[in-house]
Amino acid sequence: MDADEQAICDFLRSWPRQFVAVREICRRAGGKKRFRDDPYWANQPVLRLVEKGLLERDAAGHCRLAPPKEKKKGVKWVSPQIKQILKQSGKGFDEVMDLGDPDDYIDEKG
């Protein structure tokens, strides 16, 4: 990510979950001098960020930072043996946690 893209992302972090016009990004993200020298300086970096998936655009062409992707969370056990011991104990753990099958152990990658 180059300096222009970083400046755009930093500016859009101050406007969370709101779409901002590209013209407004050009005006405020680089400062007054940058805008006076080239009023359309942010157009190409914005397009690159949209292609990378870091920005979203709405129907009017306004942009915002893309929301972070949800991570898939699974049940992790310390070991399958502990899960089996809890299940065999006969205590009522069903209200607190789902014990499932003892063979359903999810490793670090899954």
C-alpha positions in Angstrom: 0.0 0.0 0.0 1.5 3.3 -1.0 1.4 6.6 0.8 -1.7 7.9 -1.1 -3.7 4.7 -0.3 -2.6 4.9 3.3 -3.7 8.5 3.6 -7.1 7.7 2.1 -7.6 4.7 4.5 -6.5 6.9 7.5 -9.0 9.6 6.5 -11.9 7.1 6.1 -11.2 5.6 9.5 -12.4 8.8 11.0 -15.8 8.2 9.2 -16.7 4.6 10.3 -19.5 2.9 8.4 -20.3 6.1 6.4 -20.0 6.6 2.7 -17.9 9.6 1.7 -17.7 11.2 -1.7 -14.4 10.8 -3.6 -14.3 14.6 -4.1 -14.4 15.0 -0.3 -11.6 12.5 0.0 -9.6 14.5 -2.5 -10.2 17.7 -0.6 -9.5 16.5 3.0 -7.2 13.4 2.9 -4.2 15.1 1.3 -4.4 18.6 2.6 -5.1 22.0 1.0 -1.9 22.2 -1.1 -2.3 18.8 -2.5 -5.9 19.6 -3.5 -4.9 22.9 -5.1 -2.1 21.2 -7.1 -4.3 18.3 -8.3 -8.0 18.3 -7.3 -8.5 14.7 -8.6 -5.4 13.1 -7.1 -7.4 10.4 -5.1 -9.3 8.9 -8.0 -6.7 6.3 -9.0 -5.8 5.3 -5.5 -9.5 4.9 -4.6 -10.0 2.6 -7.6 -7.0 0.5 -6.6 -8.3 0.2 -3.1 -11.8 -0.9 -4.4 -10.1 -3.6 -6.6 -8.1 -4.8 -3.6 -11.3 -5.1 -1.6 -10.3 -2.6 1.1 -13.0 0.0 0.1 -16.7 -0.4 -0.8 -18.6 1.8 -3.2 -22.3 2.6 -3.2 -24.6 3.4 -6.2 -23.6 7.1 -6.1 -19.9 6.3 -6.2 -19.2 7.2 -2.6 -16.7 5.1 -0.7 -16.1 3.7 2.8 -13.8 1.2 4.4 -14.9 -2.4 3.9 -16.0 -4.0 7.2 -13.6 -6.6 8.5 -14.3 -10.2 7.5 -15.9 -12.5 10.1 -13.7 -15.3 11.3 -15.2 -18.7 11.5 -15.2 -19.8 15.1 -15.4 -23.4 16.1 -15.4 -25.2 19.4 -11.9 -25.9 20.7 -11.2 -28.5 23.3 -8.0 -28.8 25.2 -8.1 -32.5 24.3 -10.6 -35.0 23.2 -10.0 -37.0 26.4 -11.3 -34.1 28.6 -14.4 -33.9 26.4 -15.0 -37.6 26.8 -14.4 -37.4 30.6 -17.0 -34.6 30.9 -19.5 -36.6 28.9 -19.0 -39.8 30.9 -19.3 -38.0 34.3 -23.1 -37.9 34.0 -23.3 -34.3 35.0 -25.7 -31.9 33.2 -23.3 -29.9 31.0 -25.8 -29.7 28.2 -27.2 -26.4 29.4 -23.8 -24.8 29.5 -22.1 -26.4 26.5 -22.7 -28.8 23.7 -20.5 -31.8 24.1 -21.4 -33.5 20.8 -19.5 -36.6 19.8 -16.1 -37.3 21.4 -14.6 -37.8 17.9 -15.5 -34.3 16.8 -12.2 -32.6 17.8 -11.5 -29.4 15.9 -7.8 -28.8 15.5 -6.0 -25.4 15.3 -6.5 -25.1 11.5 -10.3 -25.8 11.5 
